[in-house]
Amino acid sequence: MAYDKDILGRLARSRFRSRFKLSAAERSYANTKGRSTILRHTRDFVALRLASAHPHNDGKQTPMRGHPAFVAQHATATCCPSCLQKWHSIETGRQMSDAEQEEVVSLIMTWIDRQMRSGATG
């Protein structure tokens, strides 16, 4: 899966998805921990909470705030299997491939990087 290069533009046009912004606390956390730690956390979250064919607590596995990756997952529609299917054409009910997981992580990190550069807070 190579994610749609215009996906961030399409997500930005969604009233729900576009309202997500990193808070000052999430921005501070990201600055303190550094990008490599946030990337590692993001990979872990995707692998542990999304990649399974039947994720635990399906549909409620991603908190709305508390970590930059969580906010980014909601902003990028990578928060649950049904959003992955609707926005990214990743079928529910099957294990995500390693390549799909990396594409999702890349999209999440791209969103976080843009938020960190923009200086905007929610």
FIKOLZA-1660 file (N, C-alpha, C; in steps of 0.1 Angstrom, whole numbers, plus 5000, padded with zeros to 4 digits):
% residues 122
   i   px   py   pz ch aa at
   1 5008 4988 5000  A  M  N
   1 5000 5000 5000  A  M CA
   1 5009 5012 5000  A  M  C
   2 5008 5020 4990  A  A  N
   2 5015 5033 4990  A  A CA
   2 5004 5043 4992  A  A  C
   3 5004 5050 5003  A  Y  N
   3 4993 5059 5006  A  Y CA
   3 4991 5070 4996  A  Y  C
   4 4978 5073 4993  A  D  N
   4 4974 5083 4984  A  D CA
   4 4981 5096 4988  A  D  C
   5 4989 5102 4978  A  K  N
   5 4997 5114 4981  A  K CA
   5 4988 5126 4984  A  K  C
   6 4975 5126 4981  A  D  N
   6 4967 5137 4984  A  D CA
   6 4958 5134 4996  A  D  C
   7 4962 5123 5003  A  I  N
   7 4953 5119 5015  A  I CA
   7 4953 5130 5025  A  I  C
   8 4964 5136 5028  A  L  N
   8 4964 5147 5038  A  L CA
   8 4955 5159 5034  A  L  C
   9 4955 5162 5021  A  G  N
   9 4946 5172 5016  A  G CA
   9 4931 5168 5017  A  G  C
  10 4928 5155 5014  A  R  N
  10 4914 5151 5016  A  R CA
  10 4910 5151 5030  A  R  C
  11 4919 5146 5039  A  L  N
  11 4916 5146 5053  A  L CA
  11 4914 5160 5059  A  L  C
  12 4922 5170 5054  A  A  N
  12 4921 5184 5058  A  A CA
  12 4907 5190 5054  A  A  C
  13 4901 5184 5044  A  R  N
  13 4887 5189 5040  A  R CA
  13 4876 5182 5048  A  R  C
  14 4880 5173 5056  A  S  N
  14 4870 5167 5065  A  S CA
  14 4868 5175 5078  A  S  C
  15 4856 5179 5080  A  R  N
  15 4854 5188 5092  A  R CA
  15 4858 5181 5105  A  R  C
  16 4856 5168 5106  A  F  N
  16 4860 5161 5118  A  F CA
  16 4875 5159 5119  A  F  C
  17 4881 5155 5108  A  R  N
  17 4896 5152 5108  A  R CA
  17 4904 5165 5110  A  R  C
  18 4900 5175 5104  A  S  N
  18 4907 5188 5103  A  S CA
  18 4907 5195 5117  A  S  C
  19 4899 5191 5126  A  R  N
  19 4899 5198 5139  A  R CA
  19 4910 5194 5148  A  R  C
  20 4917 5183 5145  A  F  N
  20 4927 5178 5154  A  F CA
  20 4940 5186 5152  A  F  C
  21 4945 5190 5163  A  K  N
  21 4958 5197 5164  A  K CA
  21 4966 5193 5176  A  K  C
  22 4979 5193 5176  A  L  N
  22 4986 5190 5188  A  L CA
  22 4984 5201 5198  A  L  C
  23 4982 5197 5210  A  S  N
  23 4981 5206 5222  A  S CA
  23 4995 5210 5225  A  S  C
  24 4996 5221 5234  A  A  N
  24 5009 5225 5239  A  A CA
  24 5016 5214 5246  A  A  C
  25 5009 5206 5254  A  A  N
  25 5015 5195 5261  A  A CA
  25 5020 5184 5252  A  A  C
  26 5012 5181 5242  A  E  N
  26 5017 5171 5232  A  E CA
  26 5029 5176 5224  A  E  C
  27 5029 5188 5221  A  R  N
  27 5040 5194 5214  A  R CA
  27 5053 5194 5223  A  R  C
  28 5051 5198 5235  A  S  N
  28 5062 5198 5245  A  S CA
  28 5067 5183 5247  A  S  C
  29 5058 5174 5248  A  Y  N
  29 5062 5160 5249  A  Y CA
  29 5071 5155 5237  A  Y  C
  30 5066 5159 5225  A  A  N
  30 5073 5155 5213  A  A CA
  30 5087 5162 5212  A  A  C
  31 5088 5174 5216  A  N  N
  31 5101 5181 5217  A  N CA
  31 5110 5175 5227  A  N  C
  32 5105 5172 5238  A  T  N
  32 5113 5166 5249  A  T CA
  32 5118 5152 5245  A  T  C
  33 5109 5144 5240  A  K  N
  33 5113 5130 5237  A  K CA
  33 5121 5129 5224  A  K  C
  34 5118 5137 5214  A  G  N
  34 5125 5137 5202  A  G CA
  34 5118 5128 5191  A  G  C
  35 5121 5131 5179  A  R  N
  35 5114 5124 5168  A  R CA
  35 5116 5109 5168  A  R  C
  36 5128 5105 5171  A  S  N
  36 5130 5090 5170  A  S CA
  36 5122 5083 5181  A  S  C
  37 5120 5088 5192  A  T  N
  37 5112 5082 5203  A  T CA
  37 5097 5082 5199  A  T  C
  38 5093 5093 5193  A  I  N
  38 5079 5094 5189  A  I CA
  38 5077 5084 5177  A  I  C
  39 5086 5082 5168  A  L  N
  39 5085 5073 5158  A  L CA
  39 5085 5058 5163  A  L  C
  40 5093 5055 5173  A  R  N
  40 5093 5042 5179  A  R CA
  40 5079 5039 5186  A  R  C
  41 5074 5049 5193  A  H  N
  41 5061 5048 5200  A  H CA
  41 5050 5046 5189  A  H  C
  42 5051 5053 5178  A  T  N
  42 5041 5052 5168  A  T CA
  42 5041 5038 5162  A  T  C
  43 5053 5033 5159  A  R  N
  43 5054 5019 5154  A  R CA
  43 5047 5009 5163  A  R  C
  44 5050 5011 5176  A  D  N
  44 5045 5002 5186  A  D CA
  44 5030 5003 5187  A  D  C
  45 5024 5015 5187  A  F  N
  45 5010 5017 5188  A  F CA
  45 5003 5010 5176  A  F  C
  46 5008 5012 5164  A  V  N
  46 5002 5006 5152  A  V CA
  46 5003 4991 5153  A  V  C
  47 5015 4986 5156  A  A  N
  47 5016 4971 5157  A  A CA
  47 5007 4965 5168  A  A  C
  48 5006 4972 5180  A  L  N
  48 4999 4966 5191  A  L CA
  48 4984 4969 5191  A  L  C
  49 4980 4980 5185  A  R  N
  49 4966 4984 5186  A  R CA
  49 4958 4983 5173  A  R  C
  50 4965 4982 5161  A  L  N
  50 4958 4982 5148  A  L CA
  50 4961 4970 5139  A  L  C
  51 4973 4965 5140  A  A  N
  51 4977 4955 5130  A  A CA
  51 4970 4942 5130  A  A  C
  52 4965 4938 5142  A  S  N
  52 4958 4925 5143  A  S CA
  52 4946 4925 5134  A  S  C
  53 4942 4913 5130  A  A  N
  53 4930 4911 5123  A  A CA
  53 4918 4915 5131  A  A  C
  54 4919 4913 5144  A  H  N
  54 4908 4916 5153  A  H CA
  54 4914 4923 5165  A  H  C
  55 4916 4936 5164  A  P  N
  55 4923 4944 5175  A  P CA
  55 4914 4944 5188  A  P  C
  56 4921 4943 5199  A  H  N
  56 4915 4944 5212  A  H CA
  56 4908 4958 5213  A  H  C
  57 4896 4958 5219  A  N  N
  57 4889 4971 5221  A  N CA
  57 4886 4978 5208  A  N  C
  58 4883 4970 5197  A  D  N
  58 4881 4975 5184  A  D CA
  58 4872 4987 5183  A  D  C
  59 4876 4998 5177  A  G  N
  59 4868 5010 5176  A  G CA
  59 4871 5020 5187  A  G  C
  60 4877 5015 5198  A  K  N
  60 4880 5024 5209  A  K CA
  60 4894 5022 5214  A  K  C
  61 4903 5017 5205  A  Q  N
  61 4917 5014 5209  A  Q CA
  61 4926 5026 5209  A  Q  C
  62 4922 5037 5203  A  T  N
  62 4930 5049 5202  A  T CA
  62 4925 5061 5210  A  T  C
  63 4931 5065 5221  A  P  N
  63 4927 5076 5228  A  P CA
  63 4927 5089 5220  A  P  C
  64 4919 5099 5223  A  M  N
  64 4917 5111 5215  A  M CA
  64 4929 5120 5218  A  M  C
  65 4936 5119 5229  A  R  N
  65 4947 5128 5232  A  R CA
  65 4957 5121 5242  A  R  C
  66 4968 5128 5245  A  G  N
  66 4977 5122 5255  A  G CA
  66 4990 5119 5249  A  G  C
  67 4991 5117 5236  A  H  N
  67 5003 5114 5229  A  H CA
  67 5002 5120 5215  A  H  C
  68 5012 5125 5209  A  P  N
  68 5011 5131 5196  A  P CA
  68 5006 5120 5185  A  P  C
  69 5010 5108 5187  A  A  N
  69 5006 5098 5177  A  A CA
  69 4991 5095 5178  A  A  C
  70 4985 5096 5190  A  F  N
  70 4971 5094 5191  A  F CA
  70 4963 5105 5184  A  F  C
  71 4967 5117 5186  A  V  N
  71 4960 5128 5179  A  V CA
  71 4962 5127 5164  A  V  C
  72 4974 5123 5160  A  A  N
  72 4977 5121 5146  A  A CA
  72 4969 5110 5140  A  A  C
  73 4967 5099 5147  A  Q  N
  73 4959 5088 5142  A  Q CA
  73 4945 5092 5139  A  Q  C
  74 4939 5101 5148  A  H  N
  74 4925 5105 5145  A  H CA
  74 4925 5115 5133  A  H  C
  75 4935 5124 5132  A  A  N
  75 4936 5134 5122  A  A CA
  75 4938 5127 5108  A  A  C
  76 4945 5115 5108  A  T  N
  76 4948 5108 5096  A  T CA
  76 4940 5096 5093  A  T  C
  77 4929 5094 5101  A  A  N
  77 4920 5083 5099  A  A CA
  77 4927 5070 5100  A  A  C
  78 4937 5069 5109  A  T  N
  78 4944 5056 5111  A  T CA
  78 4942 5052 5126  A  T  C
  79 4931 5055 5131  A  C  N
  79 4928 5052 5145  A  C CA
  79 4921 5039 5148  A  C  C
  80 4915 5033 5138  A  C  N
  80 4908 5020 5140  A  C CA
  80 4906 5013 5126  A  C  C
  81 4903 5000 5126  A  P  N
  81 4902 4993 5114  A  P CA
  81 4891 4999 5104  A  P  C
  82 4880 5004 5110  A  S  N
  82 4870 5009 5101  A  S CA
  82 4874 5022 5094  A  S  C
  83 4882 5030 5100  A  C  N
  83 4887 5042 5094  A  C CA
  83 4898 5039 5084  A  C  C
  84 4906 5029 5087  A  L  N
  84 4916 5024 5078  A  L CA
  84 4910 5019 5065  A  L  C
  85 4899 5012 5067  A  Q  N
  85 4892 5007 5055  A  Q CA
  85 4885 5018 5047  A  Q  C
  86 4878 5027 5054  A  K  N
  86 4871 5038 5047  A  K CA
  86 4881 5048 5040  A  K  C
  87 4891 5052 5046  A  W  N
  87 4900 5062 5041  A  W CA
  87 4912 5057 5033  A  W  C
  88 4917 5045 5037  A  H  N
  88 4929 5040 5031  A  H CA
  88 4928 5026 5024  A  H  C
  89 4916 5021 5023  A  S  N
  89 4913 5008 5016  A  S CA
  89 4921 4996 5022  A  S  C
  90 4924 4996 5035  A  I  N
  90 4930 4985 5042  A  I CA
  90 4918 4977 5048  A  I  C
  91 4916 4965 5042  A  E  N
  91 4904 4957 5046  A  E CA
  91 4905 4953 5061  A  E  C
  92 4893 4953 5067  A  T  N
  92 4892 4949 5081  A  T CA
  92 4892 4934 5081  A  T  C
  93 4895 4928 5093  A  G  N
  93 4894 4914 5095  A  G CA
  93 4906 4906 5090  A  G  C
  94 4917 4913 5087  A  R  N
  94 4929 4906 5084  A  R CA
  94 4941 4913 5090  A  R  C
  95 4952 4906 5092  A  Q  N
  95 4964 4912 5097  A  Q CA
  95 4970 4922 5087  A  Q  C
  96 4974 4934 5092  A  M  N
  96 4980 4943 5083  A  M CA
  96 4994 4938 5080  A  M  C
  97 4998 4940 5068  A  S  N
  97 5012 4936 5064  A  S CA
  97 5022 4946 5070  A  S  C
  98 5035 4942 5070  A  D  N
  98 5045 4951 5075  A  D CA
  98 5046 4964 5067  A  D  C
  99 5044 4962 5054  A  A  N
  99 5044 4974 5045  A  A CA
  99 5033 4983 5048  A  A  C
 100 5021 4978 5050  A  E  N
 100 5009 4987 5054  A  E CA
 100 5012 4994 5067  A  E  C
 101 5017 4987 5077  A  Q  N
 101 5020 4993 5090  A  Q CA
 101 5030 5004 5088  A  Q  C
 102 5041 5002 5080  A  E  N
 102 5050 5013 5078  A  E CA
 102 5044 5025 5070  A  E  C
 103 5035 5022 5061  A  E  N
 103 5029 5033 5054  A  E CA
 103 5020 5041 5063  A  E  C
 104 5013 5034 5072  A  V  N
 104 5005 5041 5082  A  V CA
 104 5014 5049 5092  A  V  C
 105 5024 5044 5096  A  V  N
 105 5034 5051 5105  A  V CA
 105 5039 5063 5098  A  V  C
 106 5043 5061 5085  A  S  N
 106 5048 5073 5077  A  S CA
 106 5038 5084 5076  A  S  C
 107 5026 5081 5074  A  L  N
 107 5015 5091 5073  A  L CA
 107 5013 5098 5086  A  L  C
 108 5013 5090 5097  A  I  N
 108 5012 5096 5111  A  I CA
 108 5023 5106 5113  A  I  C
 109 5035 5101 5110  A  M  N
 109 5047 5109 5113  A  M CA
 109 5048 5122 5104  A  M  C
 110 5043 5121 5092  A  T  N
 110 5042 5132 5083  A  T CA
 110 5033 5143 5089  A  T  C
 111 5021 5138 5094  A  W  N
 111 5012 5148 5100  A  W CA
 111 5018 5154 5113  A  W  C
 112 5025 5146 5121  A  I  N
 112 5031 5151 5133  A  I CA
 112 5042 5162 5129  A  I  C
 113 5050 5158 5119  A  D  N
 113 5061 5167 5115  A  D CA
 113 5055 5180 5110  A  D  C
 114 5044 5180 5103  A  R  N
 114 5038 5192 5098  A  R CA
 114 5033 5201 5110  A  R  C
 115 5026 5194 5119  A  Q  N
 115 5021 5201 5131  A  Q CA
 115 5033 5207 5139  A  Q  C
 116 5044 5200 5141  A  M  N
 116 5055 5206 5148  A  M CA
 116 5061 5218 5141  A  M  C
 117 5062 5217 5128  A  R  N
 117 5067 5229 5120  A  R CA
 117 5057 5241 5120  A  R  C
 118 5044 5238 5121  A  S  N
 118 5035 5249 5120  A  S CA
 118 5034 5257 5132  A  S  C
 119 5037 5251 5143  A  G  N
 119 5036 5259 5156  A  G CA
 119 5022 5261 5161  A  G  C
 120 5012 5256 5154  A  A  N
 120 4998 5257 5158  A  A CA
 120 4995 5247 5169  A  A  C
 121 4987 5251 5179  A  T  N
 121 4982 5243 5189  A  T CA
 121 4967 5243 5190  A  T  C
 122 4962 5232 5195  A  G  N
 122 4947 5230 5195  A  G CA
 122 4941 5237 5207  A  G  C
% end
